[in-house]
Amino acid sequence: MTSGRRPVDVAIVGGGIVGTSAAALLAEAGTRVLLAERASIGAGASGRNSGSIQHPFDPVLAPFYHRSLQLYAEVGELATDDPGVQGFRLPAEPNGILLVAHSGEAIEQEARAIAEIAPELNPEVLEGPRVRALEPTLAPEVVACRLNTGYAVPPAAATDAFAVRAERAGGIIELGASAVVWLEAGRALGLIVDGHRVAAGSVLVAAGPWTPDVLARDGGWRPVVPIWGLNVDVALPSAPRHILEELGVEAVGEPSGWSPSVDDDVAGVPSVFSLVTVAGSSTLGSTFLPAEPDAMRMAPELRRRGSRFVPSLAEAPIRSTRICARPQSRDGRPLLGRVPGAGNLFVAAGHGPWGISLGPASAELVVDLIVGLRMSVPSEVDPTRFGPPTILN
Ligand SMILES: Cc1cc2nc3c(=O)[nH]c(=O)nc-3n(C[C@H](O)[C@H](O)[C@H](O)COP(=O)(O)OP(=O)(O)OC[C@H]3O[C@@H](n4cnc5c(N)ncnc54)[C@H](O)[C@@H]3O)c2cc1C
């Protein structure tokens, strides 16, 4: 029974960057698509991130970044009359990333490592007056490595843009609609949305860190876990033009880099400094924690830590804070493709800290698989590496 709801070709769970990109690409190809989002578009990290579209420092994932840039460029100028939806346009040139540190040796070493894995980023080490000439807001002792990547966009804008595209192409987006996969005999028949069945030819789960809850409700399959980040919006009299990221940001997608524990003393909570300014708003980040940090206590601490790099942060008024979870996969790479054990059930999740940068191309890969334009995916992102969810065993 489908409770009178019209069947669709593809049903998607999740209105983040991945789900909305997939919905737009499918709808624009003439596929009848339904996207169920339990809250609102961009309710998760896709609406609350730092807003940097950037290279992921991983040669396997780099093609997803380059292709996503093309897909973002194709969005063109997206404007809407809806005050709740942000306009989008990919800047013509990257703002550039300055990896910042207090040790010249560490920066030199990282620049060499990046040059080996991503020579297209043209890492250039800058010290002393050359750093201040480029970014006068930086503290005098800061050393930097400039990377040719990093497009600053309003955090929710990319996701909003694809949701608008999906709807303009006839895709159905249901908000406030909590969904689970309608499974029978190891086959996905569609979705159960708030208790109502919707039949679908294929199902795509793009539910970010909650993807395992949708696919294996007994909790026995956890290749993606939430890693909580705090972002703080600050008012800076004079903001950097570059995106600033503390040395170490390149490793935040690697499980070996996580050893955070939620401590009563905020001074013990690890963080990696970042600062992204777009349209007069500066986002200061961030934590990488297995549980939600206390935003009220942690925000001033992030600002204090950031002031070691940008001294004016010490006095910068805090405008707001936002917390969200990165969908972090166990090996730092997303799961893109068929869910092992169920032929017409697909997954696209686990982008960790790089979902805005890679999401559209990831969605395209899975869409191509769903519509039969490709037969396989690169082994490094194939979900089979984690085995089937327990409900499909
Ligand atoms: C602090 C922070 C800063 C970041 N900064 C950057 C950055 O600068 N650049 C970058 O590239 N990436 C950044 N990221 C990472 C990026 O935001 C994520 O990788 C990306 O947004 C994940 O997108 P997603 O679509 O996979 O998941 P999500 O955005 O989590 O979307 C999943 C959606 O599924 C919905 N959902 C879940 N369960 C159900 C259900 N049962 N039924 C219906 N809907 C459901 C949720 O409500 C949610 O809206 C940042 C992340 C954090 C936390």
The ligand as a Gaussian input file, in Angstrom:
#p B3LYP/6-31G(d) Opt

LIG

0 1
 C       31.599000      23.275000      12.093000
 C       31.663000      22.702000      10.698000
 C       32.275000      23.416000       9.693000
 C       32.357000      22.871000       8.406000
 N       32.935000      23.611000       7.414000
 C       33.028000      23.095000       6.169000
 C       33.616000      23.854000       5.137000
 O       34.025000      24.999000       5.318000
 N       33.738000      23.276000       3.908000
 C       33.277000      22.012000       3.653000
 O       33.444000      21.535000       2.533000
 N       32.652000      21.298000       4.611000
 C       32.525000      21.813000       5.865000
 N       31.954000      21.076000       6.843000
 C       31.466000      19.737000       6.530000
 C       30.135000      19.778000       5.808000
 O       29.303000      20.732000       6.411000
 C       29.471000      18.398000       5.832000
 O       30.373000      17.419000       5.374000
 C       28.253000      18.380000       4.923000
 O       27.395000      19.456000       5.195000
 C       27.489000      17.071000       5.060000
 O       26.409000      17.109000       4.174000
 P       25.364000      15.931000       4.100000
 O       24.367000      16.295000       3.070000
 O       26.093000      14.633000       3.938000
 O       24.732000      15.837000       5.546000
 P       23.886000      16.867000       6.451000
 O       24.155000      18.266000       6.140000
 O       24.060000      16.405000       7.845000
 O       22.394000      16.596000       5.981000
 C       21.695000      15.436000       6.360000
 C       20.229000      15.794000       6.506000
 O       19.492000      14.591000       6.714000
 C       18.410000      14.902000       7.553000
 N       17.930000      13.647000       8.131000
 C       18.591000      12.826000       8.984000
 N       17.831000      11.742000       9.265000
 C       16.672000      11.872000       8.577000
 C       15.513000      11.104000       8.443000
 N       15.370000       9.929000       9.080000
 N       14.506000      11.543000       7.639000
 C       14.624000      12.710000       6.963000
 N       15.722000      13.502000       7.055000
 C       16.730000      13.084000       7.843000
 C       18.994000      15.883000       8.557000
 O       17.981000      16.667000       9.166000
 C       19.938000      16.702000       7.680000
 O       19.329000      17.899000       7.215000
 C       31.820000      21.600000       8.137000
 C       31.174000      20.884000       9.146000
 C       31.088000      21.423000      10.421000
 C       30.383000      20.654000      11.485000

